[in-house]
Amino acid sequence: IIAGHRRKAAAIWAGMEEVPAIIRDLDDDQSIIVMVDSNLQREKILPSEKAFAYRMRLKAMKHQGRVDDMGPKYMENNRSNEQLARMVGESVTQIKRYIRLTKLIPKILDMVDRELLAIRSAVEISFLTEAEQYELHAVMELEQCVPNISQANRLKRMSQQKCLDMDMIYEILEEIKPNQREQIKIPLERIGKYFPADYTPAQQADLIEKLLKGWAQKNRKSNVH
């Protein structure tokens, strides 16, 4: 099955023994394109899923020879990116950003999926070596912080200059960011068990704020009485 795994599972769950299907003779590249297009139609798609889907589709398109231009390789790549961008409704720049995410180690890519790390910052981090990314992740975990776009860019430049080490990572991440002054940090292990498993960090923050507002309003009424 190239596309329709969920529909097949739903049919089995519903007790159906037969389902309508379309049988096509497709090569590997055509199969990848159909599979990716089917997955991209889902309502909720994680950044990591988009990243690998776009990379697979772009590679399949190039194998198929869909680009008519017979010029230099960079011209062919640009044409492929533009064609894919039109198909999925994204800008060429955003397509490239998503594909860069496939260069991240799994632990940092997971932070992007959980909305703990911004995509643009993650793109800059993707230029670090694998060893540097593991060191960065260790520091982020220990210090409970993430780099903003400016800090991520500095990490990238230090890596390119072959002078990024653990001490430099600490130095860059320990800089106080304007949006992180006077913040209260609560370890996820203390409060994570109280949220539904599918809640994103943004949804968790919204719920905490809502509950605090209710508590504050109740407290004010008690003080008035």
C-alpha positions as CSV (number, residue, x, y, z in Angstrom):
1,I,0.0,0.0,0.0
2,I,1.4,3.4,-1.1
3,A,-1.3,5.6,0.4
4,G,-4.3,4.7,2.5
5,H,-2.9,2.8,5.5
6,R,-5.1,4.7,7.9
7,R,-8.2,4.0,5.8
8,K,-7.3,0.3,5.7
9,A,-6.9,0.2,9.5
10,A,-10.3,2.0,9.9
11,A,-11.9,-0.5,7.6
12,I,-10.6,-3.4,9.6
13,W,-11.7,-1.8,12.8
14,A,-15.2,-1.3,11.3
15,G,-15.3,-5.0,10.4
16,M,-15.2,-4.4,6.6
17,E,-13.7,-7.2,4.5
18,E,-13.4,-5.2,1.2
19,V,-12.5,-1.6,0.5
20,P,-12.3,0.2,-2.9
21,A,-8.8,0.6,-4.2
22,I,-6.9,2.0,-7.2
23,I,-4.2,-0.2,-8.6
24,R,-1.5,1.5,-10.5
25,D,1.8,0.5,-12.1
26,L,4.3,2.9,-10.5
27,D,8.1,2.9,-10.3
28,D,9.9,3.8,-7.0
29,D,10.1,7.5,-7.7
30,Q,6.4,7.7,-8.6
31,S,5.5,5.7,-5.5
32,I,7.4,8.1,-3.3
33,I,5.7,11.1,-4.8
34,V,2.2,9.6,-4.3
35,M,3.1,8.5,-0.7
36,V,4.5,12.0,0.2
37,D,1.6,13.8,-1.3
38,S,-0.9,11.7,0.6
39,N,0.9,12.3,3.9
40,L,1.1,16.1,3.3
41,Q,-2.7,16.2,3.1
42,R,-3.0,15.5,6.8
43,E,-4.4,18.3,9.0
44,K,-1.6,18.1,11.5
45,I,2.0,17.6,10.2
46,L,5.1,17.9,12.4
47,P,8.0,20.0,11.1
48,S,10.2,16.8,11.0
49,E,7.5,15.0,8.9
50,K,7.5,18.0,6.4
51,A,11.2,18.1,6.4
52,F,11.7,14.4,5.3
53,A,8.7,14.5,3.1
54,Y,10.0,17.5,1.1
55,R,13.4,16.0,0.9
56,M,12.1,12.7,-0.4
57,R,9.8,14.3,-2.9
58,L,12.5,16.6,-4.2
59,K,14.9,13.7,-4.7
60,A,12.2,11.7,-6.5
61,M,11.3,14.6,-8.8
62,K,15.0,15.0,-9.8
63,H,15.2,11.2,-10.5
64,Q,12.2,11.4,-12.7
65,G,13.8,14.1,-14.8
66,R,10.8,16.5,-14.4
67,V,13.1,19.4,-14.8
68,D,13.5,20.2,-18.5
69,D,16.5,22.6,-18.0
70,M,19.7,21.0,-19.3
71,G,22.0,23.6,-17.8
72,P,24.2,23.5,-14.8
73,K,23.2,21.5,-11.7
74,Y,22.4,24.5,-9.6
75,M,19.9,25.7,-12.2
76,E,18.3,22.2,-12.0
77,N,18.1,22.4,-8.2
78,N,16.5,25.9,-8.3
79,R,13.9,24.7,-10.9
80,S,13.1,21.7,-8.7
81,N,12.7,23.8,-5.6
82,E,10.4,26.2,-7.4
83,Q,8.3,23.4,-8.8
84,L,7.9,21.8,-5.3
85,A,7.2,25.1,-3.7
86,R,4.3,25.7,-6.1
87,M,2.9,22.2,-5.5
88,V,2.8,22.4,-1.7
89,G,2.1,26.1,-1.3
90,E,5.3,27.1,0.4
91,S,8.0,29.5,-0.5
92,V,11.3,28.2,-1.9
93,T,13.1,29.6,1.2
94,Q,10.7,27.8,3.5
95,I,11.2,24.5,1.5
96,K,15.0,24.9,2.0
97,R,14.5,25.6,5.7
98,Y,12.5,22.5,6.2
99,I,15.0,20.3,4.3
100,R,17.8,21.7,6.4
101,L,16.0,20.3,9.5
102,T,16.9,16.8,8.3
103,K,20.5,17.6,9.2
104,L,19.6,17.9,12.9
105,I,20.3,15.1,15.4
106,P,17.0,13.4,16.6
107,K,17.1,15.0,20.0
108,I,17.2,18.6,18.6
109,L,14.7,17.8,15.8
110,D,12.3,16.5,18.5
111,M,12.6,19.9,20.3
112,V,11.4,21.5,17.0
113,D,8.4,19.2,16.8
114,R,7.5,20.0,20.5
115,E,7.7,23.7,19.7
116,L,10.6,24.2,22.2
117,L,13.0,25.4,19.5
118,A,12.1,27.8,16.7
119,I,12.5,26.5,13.2
120,R,14.8,29.4,12.1
121,S,17.1,28.8,15.1
122,A,17.1,25.1,14.3
123,V,18.1,25.8,10.7
124,E,21.2,27.7,11.9
125,I,22.0,24.8,14.3
126,S,21.7,22.3,11.5
127,F,25.1,23.6,10.2
128,L,26.9,22.4,13.3
129,T,28.6,19.0,13.2
130,E,26.9,16.1,14.8
131,A,29.3,16.1,17.7
132,E,28.7,19.9,18.3
133,Q,24.9,19.3,18.1
134,Y,25.1,16.7,20.9
135,E,27.2,19.0,23.0
136,L,24.7,21.8,22.4
137,H,21.8,19.6,23.3
138,A,23.5,18.6,26.6
139,V,24.0,22.3,27.5
140,M,20.4,23.1,26.6
141,E,19.2,20.3,28.8
142,L,21.4,21.3,31.7
143,E,20.7,25.0,31.5
144,Q,17.0,24.7,30.5
145,C,17.4,27.2,27.7
146,V,17.4,27.4,23.9
147,P,19.3,29.8,21.6
148,N,17.4,32.5,19.8
149,I,18.1,33.2,16.1
150,S,21.0,35.5,16.9
151,Q,22.7,33.1,19.2
152,A,22.1,30.2,16.8
153,N,23.8,32.2,14.1
154,R,26.8,32.8,16.3
155,L,27.0,29.1,17.0
156,K,26.9,28.4,13.3
157,R,29.7,30.9,12.6
158,M,31.9,29.6,15.4
159,S,31.4,26.1,14.0
160,Q,32.4,27.2,10.5
161,Q,35.5,28.8,12.0
162,K,36.4,25.5,13.7
163,C,36.4,27.2,17.2
164,L,33.1,26.0,18.7
165,D,33.6,24.0,21.9
166,M,31.6,23.3,25.1
167,D,32.9,26.5,26.8
168,M,31.9,28.6,23.8
169,I,28.4,27.0,23.8
170,Y,28.0,27.8,27.5
171,E,29.2,31.4,26.9
172,I,26.7,32.0,24.1
173,L,23.7,30.4,25.8
174,E,24.3,32.1,29.1
175,E,23.8,35.5,27.6
176,I,20.5,37.0,28.9
177,K,18.0,37.4,26.1
178,P,15.4,40.2,26.3
179,N,12.5,37.8,26.4
180,Q,14.0,35.6,29.1
181,R,14.6,38.2,31.9
182,E,12.9,37.4,35.2
183,Q,11.4,34.1,34.0
184,I,10.1,31.4,36.2
185,K,11.3,28.0,35.1
186,I,9.4,24.9,36.1
187,P,10.9,21.5,35.2
188,L,8.7,19.5,32.9
189,E,8.9,16.4,35.0
190,R,7.1,18.4,37.8
191,I,4.0,19.4,35.8
192,G,4.1,17.3,32.6
193,K,2.1,14.5,34.2
194,Y,-0.9,16.8,34.6
195,F,-1.4,17.5,30.9
196,P,-2.9,15.4,28.2
197,A,-0.2,13.5,26.3
198,D,-0.9,15.4,23.0
199,Y,-0.6,18.9,24.5
200,T,2.0,21.1,23.0
201,P,4.2,23.4,25.1
202,A,2.1,26.4,23.8
203,Q,-1.2,24.6,24.9
204,Q,0.3,23.9,28.3
205,A,1.3,27.5,28.8
206,D,-2.2,28.7,27.7
207,L,-3.8,26.3,30.3
208,I,-1.5,27.5,33.1
209,E,-2.3,31.1,32.3
210,K,-6.0,30.4,32.2
211,L,-5.9,28.5,35.6
212,L,-3.9,31.3,37.2
213,K,-6.4,34.0,36.0
214,G,-9.2,32.0,37.5
215,W,-7.3,31.6,40.8
216,A,-6.5,35.4,40.8
217,Q,-10.1,36.4,40.2
218,K,-11.3,34.0,42.9
219,N,-8.7,35.3,45.4
220,R,-9.7,38.9,44.7
221,K,-13.4,38.2,45.4
222,S,-12.4,36.5,48.7
223,N,-10.4,39.5,49.8
224,V,-13.4,41.8,49.0
225,H,-15.7,39.8,51.1
